Amino acid sequence: MAFPHRGQRSAVCCVTQDEWKLDVAADDFSPSPDSFPKEPMRSAVDKKKLEQLYNRYRDPQDENRIGVDGIQQFCDDLSLDPASASVLVIAWKFRAATQCEFSKKEFVDGMTELGCDSTEKLRALLPRLEQELKDTAKFKDFYQFTFTFAKNPGQKGLDLEMAVAYWNLVLSGRFKFLDLWNTFLLMICLTMTKKVREVLVLQMLARNADARAASPCPRGAGRCRPAPPTPAPPLSAVGVTAAHGLFS
């Protein structure tokens, strides 16, 4: 038996509710499909309109990319600060490879995937995209994207100051000890490799920060809480070991 123009998910829900009595399910389903889960839908994209939108931003010297000026105009049209986390979320959804630019493929494919052919549609969609980051797996993907995207071509890792800037952007409101962590790194962990810093923060977020708040700090330095600045100890293997202790 078929349910014309109805989603498979809704049909299964209906027959399950009616104990797989297909004749009863058909009667229930046909007049009131809105009472069952709707199929997820992606808005249709007007390709011509999307092409015109891309042309508004593309680099005059290179038709296959949007450069710095185009990115600025794109952000202005969205009423967003180019340095905001929202723009970083858009770059993540576009799978952008390089800061301050989008290739034509990244822009067109990204907008199509999101079902948007205008900045108005994209702006309206942003709250939902940001809500996705509450999912642990998606946030991890976003975090890892960020610290790849932030690197210049050929760069193996980020400078500490740049990493701190991105942590402030990505982790604000998520990690209560962010300021303390940044201070710790800037004062003590300058010898830690860049890749290790990035991985350690992600591991730390994956654990219960509140539960760790009551645990003694490494080296018996008391409870983990902000304290008045003190002179930095000598840079040594002990400092690196202490950093690892935060995540054990």
Secondary structure by P-SEA (a helix, b strand, c coil): cccccccaaaaaaaaaaaccaaaaaaaacccccccccccccccccaaaaaaaaaaacccccccccccaaaaaaaaaaaccccccaaaaaaaaaacccccccccaaaaaaaaaaaccccaaaaaaaaaaaaaacccaaaaaaaaaaaaaaacccccccccaaaaaaaaaacccccccaaaaaaaaaacccccccaaaaaaaaaaaaaccccccccccccccccccccccccccccccaaaaaaaaaacc
